[in-house]
């Protein structure tokens, strides 16, 4: 598995903490962003996106966009910002 995959879906990773503890872990989120920014140049140069990376990134964005009624207002706003930020990273860095 890739770092991106592990950071998102690890047993103690970002999505698990958010889903089970309703906690937005800034450190874990930063790892995801940095892993994404690190892997995008390879995707762009090869013209190929790793299937695992693509799948887990779709899962993460869908999860963030879906929200949760269990999150407090602070977490909900941070999740919304994160979803928009990830979409911007993808769009801004994959343009040809």
N, C-alpha and C positions, 0 to 999 in steps of 0.2 A: 504494500500500500504506500501511497505517496504521503509526504508530510501534510499536505493540504487535507487529504482524506483523514489522516490520523487526528489532526487538530480539530476537525469538525465532529467526527464520530467516535473518537476514543471513549473508552468507558468512563473517563473522568474529563471528557472534553467539553467544548463549548455548548453544543446542542443538548447534551445530557444535563449539564448544570442549568441551562435555561429551561429545559422541559420539566425537570424534576424539582429543582430548587427555586425556580422563578428568579434566577440570578444571572445578570449580564456580567460576565467575567471579562473585564477590559484587557487583561493580560492574554487570555486565550483568544480574544477577538483580534488583538494586535498580531498574534502569531498567524492567524488565518490570513489577515491582510498582507502580511509580509510574505507568506508562502505563495499567495496568489500573485503578488507583484513579482516574485522571483520566478514563477513558472510561466507567466504570460509571454515573456520574450521567447521562450522555447516554442510555445504554441504558435506564436507569430512567425518565427523563423522556419519551422517545419511545415506549417499549415495544418497541423494535426493537434487535436486536444485529446489527452488521455481520457478514456471512457470513465474510469473511476473518478477522476477529478471532475469531469463534466457532471456526472450523476450526483455526486455529493454536493457540488456547488448548487445544482438545481434544487436539491432537497433543502439546503440551508436557506436559499433565497425564498423558496415557497414557505418554509417554516416562519421566517422572519416576516414575510408579507402577510401571513395569515393571522398573526397576533395571538393573544391569549387573554381571556377574561380574568385570569389569575394574576397577571402582572400588575404591579402598582404603576402609577402614572409615570414615574421616573424610568422604570425599565421599559415600559411601552414606548416612550419617546425615544429612548436610546436604541431600541430594536428597529424602530422606523428609520432613524438616522442611519443605522448600520446597513439596512437593506438598500437604501438609496446610495450610500457610499460604495457598496460592493458593485452595484449596477454601474455607477459612474466609472469605477476602476476598470471594469470589464469593457465598457464601451469606449472609454478614452484610450485604453492601451491596446485594443485589438483593431483599431481602425487601420486600414492599409494606407 
